[in-house]
Amino acid sequence: MRQRFQSAEIEFVSEFYADNELYQAVCSIGEQLEAELTEFGMCPEERFAETMELLSAIGTKGRDVLSALPNLWLGKYNGFRRLDRHVSPEEHRKAVGIVFGFAILAIDSSCQPFYRHHLSAELMAVVADNKFEGWTDTLDSIFSVPLTDGWFDRLIGQQAWDGDVMSRMAQHVDNMHRMAPNANLTLQIVKEQHNSGCNQFMGEVNEPKFLTQPQDEAI
């Protein structure tokens, strides 16, 4: 089974998000999902990162997300196809379906009717329109993992990028530069989540200082 995340990227996500409920949920059925994706390997850390990226897009768009759902699916699908064109379209649909399944799990924890009922149902409809073999069983497995009520509300409402988090992230990213200088995928995700999390409070940071390799340090 192929795996795109390098060991340094896996370590970064597993350490930084160790206490994250969604990450724990993804890991709890990791072996089962890895067995289902026999061609397009996705470790729990990659599935979590892809899901968080999708949730970030959903949270940013708010109610306007409804018209964008087909494009969000297509964007994920085309992105996965670019990563590995030797994998069958069925396997790519399953990979996207799993990411959408975890996004539905997260959104279904919301206490807001729009997210918990309306958006959740619309996301399910998109998955159904692009269904893959065994898709209902796969989603049932994902939905069997509990999340605390209000988890998604806290995700889209929190001011997560405070000084302490920034300091810890800086340390992790610095370690990643030393261990895996080509680990661009995780760094891109970090930058996107940084901007989506603090844009409304601090303005967008196109190249955060801690994502820039020091010039006087050999890699």
Sequence and secondary structure as in RCSB ss.txt:
>XXXX:A:sequence
MRQRFQSAEIEFVSEFYADNELYQAVCSIGEQLEAELTEFGMCPEERFAETMELLSAIGTKGRDVLSALPNLWLG
KYNGFRRLDRHVSPEEHRKAVGIVFGFAILAIDSSCQPFYRHHLSAELMAVVADNKFEGWTDTLDSIFSVPLTDG
WFDRLIGQQAWDGDVMSRMAQHVDNMHRMAPNANLTLQIVKEQHNSGCNQFMGEVNEPKFLTQPQDEAI
>XXXX:A:secstr
    S HHHHHHHHHHTTT HHHHHHHHTHHHHHHH SSS   HHHHHHHHHHHHHHHHHHGGGGGGGHHHHHHH
HHHHHHHH TTS HHHHHHHHHHHHHHHHHHHTT SSHIIIIIIHHHHHHHHHHT  TTHHHHHHHHHTS   TT
HHHHHHH     HHHHHHHHHHHHHHHHH TT HHHHHHHHHHHHHHHHHHH   SS GGGS  TTS  
